[in-house]
Amino acid sequence: MRLMCGPSAQFRQAHNLGGGRATFWLPGTNRAFGIRGDIHASKGPGDRGVRTRRGGRHDGTDSGGGAMSTAAWVTTYANVDSRGGDERVTIRDVSETQHEMVVTFDDGTIERYRFDVMEGMAPRTPRITDIDGRDGEEVLVTTSAGANTMRFRILTRAEGRWLTVKGSGNRVFDLWEGGGMSAASRYRCEGTTLLTVNATLDSNGRTYSGKVNKYKLNGAKVDWFNTTSFSGVAKNDPVLSYGTGSCAR
């Protein structure tokens, strides 16, 4: 996709785009988006499509303390059908409250799946996981992103179609990461066990107490099988570690 830069004082003012930002128009449409920082274009497997960044990695976290990226679409690669080759996985915005995942296979087949997101949130690069250790990889898509906390939805492919992973009561199973100072939410994997950590700051203002829940992913459903409580741990304690890379292939 070719990006064309055009001055638009009205758009810049309407979206509070200050110095250091630019307005980009999508060719053939009347849509535009603003970005801050550099544009990086890439096409090969392992790259992340067109993305913008300022200070942090563009992998769903902001490790460098800079502003998160804003883009009309983001792309990564995943082996979703377990046939050995990576498929192109693109997340694009289709409305203020909905994104669409577009998966392109080597034979040209395209599969689409739409999901609800926080209003006005730009697409984020999905995280690729292999939680159950079998079949194809799962795709974690970001559905909300606040100042300190992000929420993810697990999408998995079964019998040629995409499904949202659900938990007890047939409710959507969300993963949370962040929490700021007053709370801590994490997820990580130990082998084929998915762990979620939820803790709150103790009254002493220094330590945290909470619970670790353990699950198994079975198709498009997670099954809980164990809960462990903890108390009085420091924020740098291993129980509160992020470890999100442990869920990757």
N, C-alpha and C positions, 0 to 999 in steps of 0.2 A: 504494500500500500504506500503510495506517495503522499507525503504530508506537505501541504502548502501553507506558508506563513503569510498572514495578512493582517494589517493593522485594523483593529476594531475597537474604538474607544468605548462604544456602547456595550459590547460584550465584556470588555475589561472592567468597566465600571460595575456592570450588573453582577459580575462574579467576583468582585473585589480582587482583581488581579493586579498586584502592585509591581514595583520595579523588579527586574530579573525574571519576569514571566513573559511568555509569548502566547499568542492566540493562533491555533491551527485549525484550518478548515478541512473537512473531509471532502475530497473531490467528488463532484456529482451530487452533493447533498447540500442542505442548508445548515448542517450541524458543525459545531466547532467545539474545541476544548482547549483549556489553558494548561500550560505546564511550567514548572520551575526547574531549571537545571538543564543538563544535556540530554539529547536523544541518542539512543543506542539502537541500531538496527542489526538484526542477525537472523539467519535462516536455517542454520544447521541443527541437527539433533544435539540436545544438551544446552542449546542457547535458549533465550526466553523471548524471542520475537521482538517487537518494538516495545521499548520500555523507557521510562524516565526515572531518574533517581537523583538524590542529592544527599550524599553523606552515608546512606545505609545500603545494605544489600537489598536487592529486589526479590526477596524470597518469602515475602509475607511478614518479615520482621524488619525492624529499623535499628540495626546494630550500631550504626554510626552516629545516631543522635540527630540525623537530619530529617527533612520532611519526607513523608511517604510519597510515592510516585502517583501520578494521575495520567491515565491513558484511556483511549476508547476501547482498546483490547490488549490482551496479553496472551502470550503463547509459551507452552513448554511441551515436553515429549514424555510419553509413558507407554509401557507395554500393557495395554488394557485387555488384550485378548489372549495373552500367554503364548503367542505364536513365535516369539523371539525377536520381532521387529518393533520399534517404537512408533506409535501413532502420534500425530500432531494434535495437541489439545489446546484449544483457544477459548478464552473466556471473554465475552463481549457484552456490552450493555445494550439492552433492548428497550428499557424504559427507566424511569427514575427509581423504580422499586423492583426491577427484575433484571437478572443477567441470564445469558445463555451460554452453555458449554457446547462447543462444536468440535467433534472428534473426527479427524480425517484419516482414513486408512490408506495403505499403500495402493490398493486397487481402485482408489478414488471414491469409495463408499464414504458417506458422511452421515454421522449420527448427531442429533441435537437433543439437548435437555435443558429446560428452563427452571430457574429456582428464584425464590424471593430473596431480596437483600434489603439492608437498611437504606432508607430513602437517600438518594443522591450519592451513594458510595460508588467510587470508580472501581473497575475490575482489578482484582489482585491476582498475581501469579498463583495458580493452584499448587498445592503440595502433593507430591506423588508418594503413596505409601504402599506397603504390602503387609498389611496387618495380620491377615490370616495365613500368610506363607504359602498360598496355593492359588491356582488359576491366575487371572490377570491382576494388575495393580489397581488400587483404589485411587480416587481423586478427591482431595480435600479442598473444597471451595470456601472462600471467605464470604460470610453472609452479613457480618457487621464488623465495624472497626471503630472503636472509640479512642480516646486519648491514651488509655492504658490497657484496654482489653479487646481481644478479637474473638469472634465466634466462627466456628467452622462446621460445615456439613460434609458428611462422608457420602460420596457417590460411588456406586459399584455397578459393574456390568454383569448381567445374568441373562442367559438365553437370548442374547442379541439385543437387549434393551437395558437402559440405565434406570437404576432405582436409588432412592434415598434410603440410607441405612436407618433403621428404627430400633427403638428399645422397648422397654416394658410398656404395656398398654397401647402398643402400635403407635407410639409417639416418636416424632423425629428425634434422633439421638445427636445432640450437639456437643462439640468439643470446644472448650474455652481456654484461652491463654492470656495471661496478664494479671490484672487485679490492682496494680498500683501499690500504694503503701498499706492500705487497710485490709487487703485481701490478697490471696494468691491462688490462681487457677492454672493448672498445668495438665498436659497429657504426654505420655510416652509409652514405649513398648518394651516388654521383656519377652523375647522370643515371639510367640504368637499370642501373648497376653497383652491386652490394651489396658493401661492404667490411667485413671483420671484422679487428679489431686485438687481438693478444694479446702482452703484454709482461711482463717480470719486472724487479724492481729489481736494478740492478747492485751489485756488491760495495762500491762506494763509498758506497752508501746515498743517492745523489742523482739518478742518472740511470737510464734504462730502456732495455732492448734487447728486440727481439722481431720479429714478422712481421705484415705486412698481406696478407691473402688477398682475392682478388677473385672474385666469382661473378656469374652471370647466372641470373635466375629464369625457368624455362621450365615453365609450368603448375604442377604440384605438385612440381617438382624443381629444385634449384639445381645449376648446373654450375660447377665451379672452372675458372679459366683463367689465373690469375697469382698469384705470391707474391713479395713484396718484403721484404727484411730491413732492419732499421735498428738502430742501436746508439748508446748514449751520449746519448739525448735527454732533455731536462728534462720534467717532468710536464705543464708548460703548453705543450709543443711541439704544433703543429697536428696532427702525426701521431697524437697521443693524445687529440685532441678528441672530444667525444661526437657532436655533429652528428646526433642521432637525428631531429630535425625534418626533415632533408634527405630522409628516406624517406617523408614524408607527402605528401598530394596537393597 
